[in-house]
Amino acid sequence: MIPNRVGRTGPQPADRGLSPVVGKTLELGVGVLFVALLTATLFGGVAPDYRASVGTELGDRTLVAAAERTEAAVPSGDALRVDRRVAVRLPETIHGDPYRIVAGRADGGPALTLRHPDGRIGGRLLLDVPGDVAVGGAVTSTSPSWIRVVGGDGGGTRVTLGDDASEPRAPTGGGATTEGTK
């Protein structure tokens, strides 16, 4: 039997069954609002700043790794002839975007430069190679990259950075070879 609602002076027995449902709904709403505000705060401010700093650090590490690989590919000064091709492994993206590493001269010496669409990511690093070594070429992060070292017979050494997307595959001569010493 349903009690009769007569007058509006106080809570009626039919209203008491609704109170726990309303209370739980309000608690759930407050919880959802808290999670939404926390998510908006993290993805709106904290996460993008962290991601940008990680991108900058990864760019620096990538440039250093490419420079070390380039310097290691150049033979010591006592080699007469060299024709060597070395693979370079690079991350496909930094901060979600592809990038390039360009070799050339900068600040009076051979250098590698990282070029990225985000202005905060990038840099230039001078190479520690002998003075008669000429450096050129570029690699992109989206295709397999390599370093080719050719030289000898008194003509100096040429280091070329390349990848399978920008240049035709150069013959390797059966791998890394260094012939003769002074």
FENNORJO-V796829 format. One record per residue. RES is the residue in three letters. SS is DSSP state (H for helix, E for strand, - for the rest). Layout:
res:RES ss:SS
res:RES ss:SS
This chain:
res:MET ss:-
res:ILE ss:-
res:PRO ss:-
res:ASN ss:-
res:ARG ss:-
res:VAL ss:-
res:GLY ss:-
res:ARG ss:-
res:THR ss:-
res:GLY ss:-
res:PRO ss:-
res:GLN ss:-
res:PRO ss:-
res:ALA ss:-
res:ASP ss:-
res:ARG ss:H
res:GLY ss:H
res:LEU ss:H
res:SER ss:H
res:PRO ss:H
res:VAL ss:H
res:VAL ss:H
res:GLY ss:H
res:LYS ss:H
res:THR ss:H
res:LEU ss:H
res:GLU ss:H
res:LEU ss:H
res:GLY ss:H
res:VAL ss:H
res:GLY ss:H
res:VAL ss:H
res:LEU ss:H
res:PHE ss:H
res:VAL ss:H
res:ALA ss:H
res:LEU ss:H
res:LEU ss:H
res:THR ss:H
res:ALA ss:H
res:THR ss:H
res:LEU ss:H
res:PHE ss:H
res:GLY ss:H
res:GLY ss:H
res:VAL ss:H
res:ALA ss:H
res:PRO ss:H
res:ASP ss:H
res:TYR ss:H
res:ARG ss:H
res:ALA ss:H
res:SER ss:H
res:VAL ss:H
res:GLY ss:H
res:THR ss:H
res:GLU ss:H
res:LEU ss:H
res:GLY ss:H
res:ASP ss:H
res:ARG ss:H
res:THR ss:H
res:LEU ss:H
res:VAL ss:H
res:ALA ss:H
res:ALA ss:H
res:ALA ss:H
res:GLU ss:H
res:ARG ss:H
res:THR ss:H
res:GLU ss:H
res:ALA ss:H
res:ALA ss:H
res:VAL ss:-
res:PRO ss:-
res:SER ss:-
res:GLY ss:-
res:ASP ss:-
res:ALA ss:E
res:LEU ss:E
res:ARG ss:E
res:VAL ss:E
res:ASP ss:E
res:ARG ss:E
res:ARG ss:E
res:VAL ss:E
res:ALA ss:E
res:VAL ss:E
res:ARG ss:-
res:LEU ss:-
res:PRO ss:-
res:GLU ss:-
res:THR ss:-
res:ILE ss:E
res:HIS ss:-
res:GLY ss:-
res:ASP ss:E
res:PRO ss:-
res:TYR ss:E
res:ARG ss:E
res:ILE ss:E
res:VAL ss:E
res:ALA ss:E
res:GLY ss:E
res:ARG ss:E
res:ALA ss:E
res:ASP ss:-
res:GLY ss:-
res:GLY ss:E
res:PRO ss:E
res:ALA ss:E
res:LEU ss:E
res:THR ss:E
res:LEU ss:E
res:ARG ss:E
res:HIS ss:E
res:PRO ss:-
res:ASP ss:-
res:GLY ss:-
res:ARG ss:-
res:ILE ss:-
res:GLY ss:E
res:GLY ss:E
res:ARG ss:E
res:LEU ss:E
res:LEU ss:E
res:LEU ss:-
res:ASP ss:-
res:VAL ss:-
res:PRO ss:-
res:GLY ss:-
res:ASP ss:-
res:VAL ss:E
res:ALA ss:E
res:VAL ss:E
res:GLY ss:E
res:GLY ss:E
res:ALA ss:E
res:VAL ss:E
res:THR ss:E
res:SER ss:-
res:THR ss:-
res:SER ss:-
res:PRO ss:-
res:SER ss:E
res:TRP ss:E
res:ILE ss:E
res:ARG ss:E
res:VAL ss:E
res:VAL ss:E
res:GLY ss:E
res:GLY ss:E
res:ASP ss:-
res:GLY ss:-
res:GLY ss:-
res:GLY ss:-
res:THR ss:E
res:ARG ss:E
res:VAL ss:E
res:THR ss:E
res:LEU ss:E
res:GLY ss:E
res:ASP ss:E
res:ASP ss:-
res:ALA ss:-
res:SER ss:-
res:GLU ss:-
res:PRO ss:-
res:ARG ss:-
res:ALA ss:-
res:PRO ss:-
res:THR ss:-
res:GLY ss:-
res:GLY ss:-
res:GLY ss:-
res:ALA ss:-
res:THR ss:E
res:THR ss:E
res:GLU ss:E
res:GLY ss:E
res:THR ss:E
res:LYS ss:-
